[in-house]
Amino acid sequence: MRAWIDARHPMVNQRLWGLTLLERNLRELEKLSITEITVVTTKEIGPLKRFCHPIPESLNVSVVFETQKPFAKLGNALNQSDNFLLVLEGHAINDRRLLKELISAKSACAVISPSGSRRAGAALLSSSKSSLFKDTNEQSLTAILNAAMQNSTIDSLSLARFENYIENLRREIPPFLFLVETPAQVKEADRILRNTVHKGVLEFVAKYIHPPLEFGSVRMLAHTRVTPNQITVLWLILAGLTIPLFATGHLLLGCILAAVSGVLDGVDGKLARLTLRFSKTGDLLDHIGGTVYDGIWYLALGWYFSVGDLTSTAATFTGVLFLSYMIERIVPGLFKKLHNSEIHDYSDIDVFVRFVGSRMNNNIWVFMIGVIWGLAQETFYAISLWMLATATWHTLRLVYVTAKTRIKSPALAN
């Protein structure tokens, strides 16, 4: 499949989080495996010269300069092709989910965003729809598609079964195709993009302390050559250095490094998603690193407080903490496998427990306060009991929801 982008509006050069709007759309299409793209623009705008980062090598982008009849060559391209053509606005934030829906359609259809203050359109077109662009003086692709949908010249993409909920973000985001033409719309587009990379259900620290630090860092890095994977490697190194600091009693410095690595752990993901430079390798490193280091940090602290004595009170609390931590790693996965839902936002009470529960981000900041107040060991014990309470809650929730579901199943079957 090929794509055609109308990039004649000056705002195609507007930068948002390290990418111009046109550059963002090209990268979105590349993520959808669409690599043959025609960009229609003007010499005055010259959008390809304004890109922040090199175009992915997999993309084959051809540029057409058009001023008088901007859609004439689109009509010709449709007439000369036996395949579908995806068409969209170059100065819009185009929801990848909607583009996927269009690509998977079996026949020509169009969609106008159901939300947003400046709604945009996009379409999947075939040669039978070339007449839409014959002898038209209309300058807006969205206007042409909207008129065609209203007079039933082209089918509307059905969004009746569209799922607003995004599982990995634990939040609902309505589908959007959003034109960016004014400063106010730039701010709205910025808000939309933030929502697409920031989880909706989080613990206290990740919800209120990390976001300004993470987004501020990403804003500084997005235009640079610093890659998300480089940030991942940096926080993994800092996390590794934290282990000997905790084990040898350099608690405040260890807390500072742990807190910084926690922020960078959010920066790499947001940088990757906002600049569309994410990779499976980076994601794998991020998840494995977080799982391994969290557990080792607890053991390193336990070693320091117990002085290596496995029969000490500190060793007992360390065992409780580490076992509870392992339960916290296992139970949510079992819950998702059994119920196809996240345990952290299954109901309002689960959202609250995620917010106040024992998680590494919360634990590090609480422990840092304890260290500063001279109550390091007592705070460590409190965190152990806090983790035990959180793990117990999630285990009971797994048992309760599973039992409740099985009791309801016979009734549903009948």
N, C-alpha and C positions, 0 to 999 in steps of 0.2 A: 504494500500500500504506500501511496505517496501523500504528501501534504502540501497545501498551498496556504501561505500566510499573507494577509493584507497588512503591510508594514509602512503605510503612507502617512500615518499620523506621527507628529513629532515626538509624542510621548513614548514611542517605542524605544527611545534612548534614555528614558527615565530609569535610574538605578534604584534597585531595592535589594538590600542584603547581598551586595556584591555582584549582582547580575542586572543588565538592562532587561526591560520587559521582553524584548524580542529574543535576547540571549536565553532568558528563562524558558520561553516557549520552545525554542530549539532543543534545549536540554530535556524538557518534559517529553517531547516527541521521541528523542533518542532513548529515553527510559521506556518508551512504549514500543521500541524496535522499529520506529519509522525513521528511516535514514535518508530517503530521497525527498528533499524539501525545496519548493520554489518560494522565494521571498519577493514580493512585489513592493517596490518602494520608489523613492525619488533620489536623484543625485544630491539634492540639498540635504536630505536627512542622513544619507550614508550610514545606516545603522551598523553594518558589519565592522566599521572602523571604530566604533564606540564600545566594543565588547570589553569586559573586564578580564576575561580569561579566554584562552584559546578554545576554538570550537573542537569538540570531540572528533577524533580522527575518523570515527565510523560514519560521521555525517557527510552527505554530499549535498551541499547547499548551492543552488543556482539563483542568481539575482536578476530580476527583470525591472527595468526602470520604466515607469508608466505614469502619465499625468492626465491625459485627456480622457481616455476611456479605461479606467482602472480594471474593469472586469471583462474586457474584450478577450484578453489572452486566457483568462480563466475559462470562458466559454469555449474557446478553441481547444484548450487542453482537455476539457471534458469530452469534446467531440472526437478527439484523436486517441482516446484511451478506452480500453476495454475493462479497466479496473476502477475501483472506487477511489475517490479523492477526498481526503479530510481537509476542510477549509476552516480557517479561524482568524480571529483578529489578533494582530501582532502587539497591540497596546492593551491587551487584556491579561488579567490573571486567570488562566484557564485551568479549572479543576481536572486533575488527571483522572479522577473517577468518572467524570462525565465524558472525557475523551475516550476512555476505555469502553463506556457504554456505546458511544457512537461507532467505534471501530468494530465492536462485536455485533452491530446491527446487520440484519440480512438484506436490507433494502435501503434506498436513499431516504434520509430523514434529517431533521434539523432540531435544534434545541435552543431556546432562549432561557437564560438563567432564571430560576424561580425566586431568587433572592438577590439583594444588593441594591444600592442606590443608583447604579449606572449599569444596568444589565447588558451583557454581551450575548452574541449568538455564535454558534458553530454548527457545522453540518457534515454529513457524509453524503457525497454526491456521486452520481453516475452520469453517463452521457445523455441519458433521458432528461436530465435537469439542466442542460446547457441553455435552454430557452429562457431560464430565469435571468440570464445575464446578457441577453440579446438586445441591443439598442437601448440599454438602460442609461439614464443620466444620474441615477442614484449613486451617491458617493460613499454610502455606508453598507458594508456587508451585513451587519446586524439588521438594518432596516429592510434590506432585500429579503433576508430569511424570515423576518417577522411578517412581512406582507405575504410571502408565499405560504406560510403556515396558516395565516388567518383566512386566506381564500382557498385553502386545501390543495394548493399546487404541489406541496410537499408534505409528507407525513411528519408529525411531531414525535420526537423521541419520548416514549412513555417512561415516566419516573415513578410510576405507581409502586413499584417494588424496590425503589432505591433505598438503600440502608444508610441513614445519616450517621449511625454510630460507627466509630473507628476504634476497633478493638485495641490495637497497640497504643493508642493515645488515651483510651478510656474517656472519651468525650464524644458528643454529637456535633457534627459540623454539616450544616445544610449544603447541598451542592451549589457551586458558584461558577459563573463566568462573568468576570467583573471588569468593565472598561475603566481605565485609569486616564483621566483627562484633566483633572484639576488638583491643586495641592490637598484639598480635603479628601479627594479620592485616593491620593497617594497614602494618606494616613489610614484610610479604611483598608486599603490593600495591605499595608504594613500589619494592621491588626489581624487580618485574615491569615496572612502567612505565619504570624506568630502562633496562632491557634493550631495551625497544621503541623507544628513541630513540638508543641508543649503539651504534656499530658494534663488531663483534666482532673484526675484524682491522684493526690500526692500526700506525702507526709509534710509536717509543718515546715521544716527547713527547706525542703525542695519547692514548696509552694510560695513561701514568703521571703526567704533569704537568698536562695540561689538565682531566681530569675533575673533580677537586675544585674547581677554579676555575670551570669552566663550570656544574656543578650547584649550586654555592654561589651563583653569580650568578642562576641561574634561580630558585632558591628565594626569593631576595629580591625578584625582579621579578614572579613569577607572579601575585601578588595585586594588582599595581598596574595602571595603565592603560597602562604602557609596552608597545608592540607589538613583535613580532618584526621587522617591517619597519623600525621606528625603530632597532633595534639594528643591522640590516644597513646602514642609511645611515651610522650612527656609525662602524662598522668600515671602511666604504669611505672615509670622510673621513680617518680615521687612516692607512689604507693609502696614500692619496694624498699625505698630508703626509710620509710616510716617503721618498718618491722624492727630493725636493730635499735632504733630510737626508743620504741616502746619497751623492747626486751631489756634495755640497759637503764631504763628509768629517766630518759630525757623526754618526759611526758608532754610538756608544753610545746616544744619544738615538733614532736611527733604529731600532736593534735593539729598544729598549724599546717604541716605538710598533708595530713589526712584531709583537712578541710579544703585545702587548695586542690588536691587531687579530686575531691568530690565535686568541686565546681567544674574543673576541667573535664570530668567525666560527662557533664552535661553539655559543655561547650563543643566537644567533638561531634556529638550527635546533631546538635542544632546547626553547627557549621556545615555538616554534611548535607542535612536535609534542606536548609535554606539556600545553599549554593548548588544543590543537586549534584553533589560529588560523593555520594555514599557508595559503599562497597560491601560485599559480603565479608571480606577479610576484616575490614574495620569493625563491622558489627560483631563478628566472632571474637576478635581480640577484646572488645569492650565488655562483652558479657562474661567471657571466661575470666578476665582480669578482675572484674568486680566480685564475682563469686569466690575466687581463690583468695584474694587479698583480704576481704572482709573477715573470713574465718581465721586467717593467719594473724591478723591484727589482734583478735580476741585472745588467741593463744599466746602471743607475744606479751600482752599485758598480764595475762595470768601467770606467765613464767616470772615476770618481774615481781608481782605481788606475792607469789608463793615462794620466791627464792629457790625454785626448783624442787620444793618439797611437795610431793604428790599427795601427802596425807594432811596437808594444811587446809585451813578454812578457805583460803584464797583459791587453792586448787579445786576444792569442791564447787565454789561459785563459778570458776572457769569452766568446769565440766558441765554445769547447768547451762551456762551461757552458750557454750559451743553446741551442745546437744539441741538446745532450743533453736539456735541459728540453723542447724541442719534441718530441723522440722520445718522451719520457715521457708527453706529452699524447696522442700519436697511437697508439702501440703498444697500450696497454690497450684503447682503443676498437676497434681492428682485431681484437684477440683476442676481445673480447666478441661482435663481429659474426660472426666465423668459428666460434666454439665455444660461443656462448651461455653463457659462464661468465666470471667475473671472474678476471683473471690474478693478482690479489693473494691469492687463497685457493684457487687451482686444486689445489695440493698443499701438503704441510707445508713444503717448501723455499720455496715462494712466500710463505707466511705469514711465514717467517723473514726473507726478503729485504724484505718490506714493513716489518717491524719495525726492521731495521737500515739500510735503504736511504736514499738521499738524497731527502728530501722537504722541502718548505719549512719545516714545523714543526720537523723535526730540524735543518735547516740554520741557521735563525735562532738557535736556542739555542746551537749549536756555534760559530757566528760571534760571538755575544755573548761567549762565554768567550774566544775568540781576541782580541777587542778589549780585554777587561779585562786579559788577559795581555800586551798589547802586540804581539801576533802577528796583526794584522788581515789584512795582505796574504797572509801564508803560509797562514792559515786559508782565505782566499778561494780560493787555488790548490788547497788540499786538497779543498774542497767541489766545485770544478770537476771534479777527477779522480774524486771520489766519485759525482757525478752521471753522469759518463761510464761508470763501472763499472755503476751501476744501470741506465742506459739500455741498455748492451750486454747485460746479463743478460736484461732483458725482451725485447729483440729476438731473442736466441738462443732464448729460451723460446717465443716466437711461432713461429719457424721450426721448432723441434724438435717442438712439439705439433702443429702443422699437418701436418708431414711424417708424423709417427707416425699421425695420424688418417687420412690418405689411404692409408697402407700397409694399415691395418686394414680400411678400407672395403670392398675387394673380398671379403675373407674373410667379413665380416659379411653381405654381399649374398648370398653363396652359402649 
